[in-house]
Amino acid sequence: MTNEQLQALIEQVSLDHFNKAFRHHACFNARLKTTGGRYHLADHHIDVNPKLMEPEYQQYLIGVIKHELCHYHLHLVGGGYRHRDQDFKQLLHSVEGLRYSPLTFAPKKRIVYECLNCHQIYLRQKAINTQRFCCGKCRGKLVEQV
């Protein structure tokens, strides 16, 4: 799907479910990692995570679009557009949008290190320099588990 097709889809969902036109810009944003989409208050455009086009997440695309359109339409009319506001919760429920993105619960990559002396296990999200860092328990050498 291209940005133009995404724009057309969001415009159509807006008309079908909100009976209002979407008059701003929508595009994919690859920098979004754990969120499905983002509504920008300053210029009213919507970003969508391109990961939602992968087969395992495609079913959630319309729900994420509805969620962002709730922010959009409520903000433009001066209603409560934040997640905690009752206006937002009611509108989201009425259009059957997603409350949470499925990408939030995606498994995170873990790197496992083990101390050669005491066999202490360390789980990390980022790699560490094993020449520079050692075990915090016994000062032993760390090795990455494969």
Short mmCIF file of the C-alpha atoms (twelve columns), coordinates in Angstrom:
data_MODEL
# 
_entry.id   MODEL 
# 
loop_
_atom_site.group_PDB 
_atom_site.id 
_atom_site.type_symbol 
_atom_site.label_atom_id 
_atom_site.label_alt_id 
_atom_site.label_comp_id 
_atom_site.label_asym_id 
_atom_site.label_seq_id 
_atom_site.Cartn_x 
_atom_site.Cartn_y 
_atom_site.Cartn_z 
_atom_site.pdbx_PDB_model_num 
ATOM 1   C CA . MET A 1   0.000   0.000   0.000  1 
ATOM 2   C CA . THR A 2   1.305   3.443   -0.890 1 
ATOM 3   C CA . ASN A 3   0.847   6.704   0.996  1 
ATOM 4   C CA . GLU A 4   -1.791  7.760   -1.544 1 
ATOM 5   C CA . GLN A 5   -3.760  4.551   -0.984 1 
ATOM 6   C CA . LEU A 6   -3.469  5.042   2.790  1 
ATOM 7   C CA . GLN A 7   -4.748  8.616   2.392  1 
ATOM 8   C CA . ALA A 8   -7.755  7.374   0.406  1 
ATOM 9   C CA . LEU A 9   -8.450  4.611   2.953  1 
ATOM 10  C CA . ILE A 10  -8.400  7.044   5.884  1 
ATOM 11  C CA . GLU A 11  -10.683 9.451   4.022  1 
ATOM 12  C CA . GLN A 12  -13.120 6.608   3.317  1 
ATOM 13  C CA . VAL A 13  -13.078 5.304   6.914  1 
ATOM 14  C CA . SER A 14  -13.673 8.847   8.157  1 
ATOM 15  C CA . LEU A 15  -16.728 9.273   5.939  1 
ATOM 16  C CA . ASP A 16  -18.125 5.805   6.661  1 
ATOM 17  C CA . HIS A 17  -17.730 5.742   10.446 1 
ATOM 18  C CA . PHE A 18  -17.618 9.405   11.521 1 
ATOM 19  C CA . ASN A 19  -19.727 11.037  8.765  1 
ATOM 20  C CA . LYS A 20  -17.062 13.726  8.537  1 
ATOM 21  C CA . ALA A 21  -14.335 14.363  5.981  1 
ATOM 22  C CA . PHE A 22  -10.642 13.911  6.719  1 
ATOM 23  C CA . ARG A 23  -9.033  16.995  5.177  1 
ATOM 24  C CA . HIS A 24  -5.417  16.637  6.209  1 
ATOM 25  C CA . HIS A 25  -2.396  14.527  5.318  1 
ATOM 26  C CA . ALA A 26  -1.824  10.856  6.204  1 
ATOM 27  C CA . CYS A 27  1.306   8.794   5.580  1 
ATOM 28  C CA . PHE A 28  3.339   5.827   6.742  1 
ATOM 29  C CA . ASN A 29  6.090   6.528   9.276  1 
ATOM 30  C CA . ALA A 30  8.725   3.805   9.666  1 
ATOM 31  C CA . ARG A 31  10.104  5.432   12.820 1 
ATOM 32  C CA . LEU A 32  7.058   4.258   14.787 1 
ATOM 33  C CA . LYS A 33  8.169   1.072   16.515 1 
ATOM 34  C CA . THR A 34  5.692   0.077   19.224 1 
ATOM 35  C CA . THR A 35  2.681   2.192   18.323 1 
ATOM 36  C CA . GLY A 36  0.172   1.692   15.545 1 
ATOM 37  C CA . GLY A 37  -0.285  5.327   14.640 1 
ATOM 38  C CA . ARG A 38  0.077   8.916   15.766 1 
ATOM 39  C CA . TYR A 39  -2.099  12.017  15.431 1 
ATOM 40  C CA . HIS A 40  -0.181  15.314  15.379 1 
ATOM 41  C CA . LEU A 41  -1.925  18.164  17.200 1 
ATOM 42  C CA . ALA A 42  0.075   20.923  15.512 1 
ATOM 43  C CA . ASP A 43  -0.756  20.210  11.868 1 
ATOM 44  C CA . HIS A 44  -3.484  17.534  12.220 1 
ATOM 45  C CA . HIS A 45  -1.771  14.892  10.114 1 
ATOM 46  C CA . ILE A 46  -1.803  11.180  10.924 1 
ATOM 47  C CA . ASP A 47  1.154   8.787   10.807 1 
ATOM 48  C CA . VAL A 48  0.598   5.038   10.532 1 
ATOM 49  C CA . ASN A 49  3.139   2.327   11.299 1 
ATOM 50  C CA . PRO A 50  4.003   0.433   8.089  1 
ATOM 51  C CA . LYS A 51  4.309   -2.771  10.140 1 
ATOM 52  C CA . LEU A 52  0.511   -2.877  10.100 1 
ATOM 53  C CA . MET A 53  0.768   -3.920  6.456  1 
ATOM 54  C CA . GLU A 54  2.474   -7.202  7.424  1 
ATOM 55  C CA . PRO A 55  0.115   -10.202 7.185  1 
ATOM 56  C CA . GLU A 56  -0.057  -10.860 10.940 1 
ATOM 57  C CA . TYR A 57  -1.079  -7.245  11.727 1 
ATOM 58  C CA . GLN A 58  -3.221  -6.337  8.687  1 
ATOM 59  C CA . GLN A 59  -6.454  -7.108  10.512 1 
ATOM 60  C CA . TYR A 60  -5.714  -4.283  12.978 1 
ATOM 61  C CA . LEU A 61  -5.150  -1.527  10.388 1 
ATOM 62  C CA . ILE A 62  -8.751  -0.236  10.311 1 
ATOM 63  C CA . GLY A 63  -8.964  -0.290  14.127 1 
ATOM 64  C CA . VAL A 64  -5.795  1.802   14.417 1 
ATOM 65  C CA . ILE A 65  -7.090  4.245   11.793 1 
ATOM 66  C CA . LYS A 66  -10.371 4.621   13.713 1 
ATOM 67  C CA . HIS A 67  -8.389  5.289   16.900 1 
ATOM 68  C CA . GLU A 68  -6.368  8.074   15.276 1 
ATOM 69  C CA . LEU A 69  -9.474  9.525   13.634 1 
ATOM 70  C CA . CYS A 70  -11.115 9.739   17.076 1 
ATOM 71  C CA . HIS A 71  -8.209  11.951  18.199 1 
ATOM 72  C CA . TYR A 72  -8.488  13.953  14.967 1 
ATOM 73  C CA . HIS A 73  -12.226 14.664  14.972 1 
ATOM 74  C CA . LEU A 74  -12.475 15.349  18.702 1 
ATOM 75  C CA . HIS A 75  -9.510  17.721  18.614 1 
ATOM 76  C CA . LEU A 76  -10.984 19.695  15.707 1 
ATOM 77  C CA . VAL A 77  -14.355 20.194  17.442 1 
ATOM 78  C CA . GLY A 78  -12.799 20.986  20.822 1 
ATOM 79  C CA . GLY A 79  -13.810 17.771  22.572 1 
ATOM 80  C CA . GLY A 80  -11.747 15.615  24.893 1 
ATOM 81  C CA . TYR A 81  -9.257  14.030  22.479 1 
ATOM 82  C CA . ARG A 82  -6.878  12.447  25.021 1 
ATOM 83  C CA . HIS A 83  -6.958  8.758   25.954 1 
ATOM 84  C CA . ARG A 84  -8.205  9.532   29.457 1 
ATOM 85  C CA . ASP A 85  -11.130 11.741  28.331 1 
ATOM 86  C CA . GLN A 86  -14.681 10.384  28.413 1 
ATOM 87  C CA . ASP A 87  -15.457 11.878  24.970 1 
ATOM 88  C CA . PHE A 88  -12.598 9.907   23.451 1 
ATOM 89  C CA . LYS A 89  -13.544 6.656   25.183 1 
ATOM 90  C CA . GLN A 90  -17.192 6.933   24.121 1 
ATOM 91  C CA . LEU A 91  -16.427 7.780   20.495 1 
ATOM 92  C CA . LEU A 92  -13.822 5.017   20.250 1 
ATOM 93  C CA . HIS A 93  -16.331 2.509   21.631 1 
ATOM 94  C CA . SER A 94  -19.092 3.675   19.279 1 
ATOM 95  C CA . VAL A 95  -16.937 3.287   16.133 1 
ATOM 96  C CA . GLU A 96  -15.346 0.050   17.432 1 
ATOM 97  C CA . GLY A 97  -11.768 1.292   17.207 1 
ATOM 98  C CA . LEU A 98  -8.786  -0.290  18.925 1 
ATOM 99  C CA . ARG A 99  -7.849  0.953   22.374 1 
ATOM 100 C CA . TYR A 100 -4.320  -0.486  22.214 1 
ATOM 101 C CA . SER A 101 -2.037  -1.248  19.300 1 
ATOM 102 C CA . PRO A 102 -1.080  -4.903  18.810 1 
ATOM 103 C CA . LEU A 103 2.497   -3.747  18.186 1 
ATOM 104 C CA . THR A 104 2.780   -2.692  21.830 1 
ATOM 105 C CA . PHE A 105 2.764   -6.330  22.866 1 
ATOM 106 C CA . ALA A 106 5.206   -7.555  20.226 1 
ATOM 107 C CA . PRO A 107 7.959   -9.677  21.758 1 
ATOM 108 C CA . LYS A 108 11.170  -7.770  22.355 1 
ATOM 109 C CA . LYS A 109 14.530  -9.033  21.204 1 
ATOM 110 C CA . ARG A 110 16.576  -10.258 24.169 1 
ATOM 111 C CA . ILE A 111 20.291  -10.956 24.324 1 
ATOM 112 C CA . VAL A 112 21.338  -13.457 26.993 1 
ATOM 113 C CA . TYR A 113 24.733  -13.227 28.709 1 
ATOM 114 C CA . GLU A 114 26.107  -15.733 31.214 1 
ATOM 115 C CA . CYS A 115 28.964  -15.394 33.645 1 
ATOM 116 C CA . LEU A 116 31.607  -18.110 33.213 1 
ATOM 117 C CA . ASN A 117 32.371  -18.225 36.977 1 
ATOM 118 C CA . CYS A 118 29.048  -18.062 38.844 1 
ATOM 119 C CA . HIS A 119 26.697  -18.756 35.884 1 
ATOM 120 C CA . GLN A 120 24.624  -15.648 36.616 1 
ATOM 121 C CA . ILE A 121 22.259  -14.909 33.688 1 
ATOM 122 C CA . TYR A 122 21.780  -11.369 32.337 1 
ATOM 123 C CA . LEU A 123 18.982  -10.482 29.903 1 
ATOM 124 C CA . ARG A 124 19.609  -7.359  27.846 1 
ATOM 125 C CA . GLN A 125 17.827  -5.535  25.038 1 
ATOM 126 C CA . LYS A 126 21.024  -3.955  23.774 1 
ATOM 127 C CA . ALA A 127 24.348  -5.643  23.219 1 
ATOM 128 C CA . ILE A 128 27.170  -4.905  25.644 1 
ATOM 129 C CA . ASN A 129 30.922  -4.951  25.169 1 
ATOM 130 C CA . THR A 130 32.012  -8.115  26.983 1 
ATOM 131 C CA . GLN A 131 35.663  -6.980  26.890 1 
ATOM 132 C CA . ARG A 132 34.762  -3.922  28.941 1 
ATOM 133 C CA . PHE A 133 31.970  -5.173  31.233 1 
ATOM 134 C CA . CYS A 134 32.008  -8.081  33.672 1 
ATOM 135 C CA . CYS A 135 29.658  -9.910  36.018 1 
ATOM 136 C CA . GLY A 136 28.243  -7.641  38.716 1 
ATOM 137 C CA . LYS A 137 28.156  -10.500 41.214 1 
ATOM 138 C CA . CYS A 138 31.642  -12.034 41.005 1 
ATOM 139 C CA . ARG A 139 33.515  -9.909  38.411 1 
ATOM 140 C CA . GLY A 140 33.745  -12.936 36.091 1 
ATOM 141 C CA . LYS A 141 33.863  -12.880 32.303 1 
ATOM 142 C CA . LEU A 142 30.540  -12.632 30.432 1 
ATOM 143 C CA . VAL A 143 29.781  -14.625 27.291 1 
ATOM 144 C CA . GLU A 144 26.781  -14.273 24.985 1 
ATOM 145 C CA . GLN A 145 24.473  -17.313 24.841 1 
ATOM 146 C CA . VAL A 146 23.477  -18.420 21.341 1 
# 
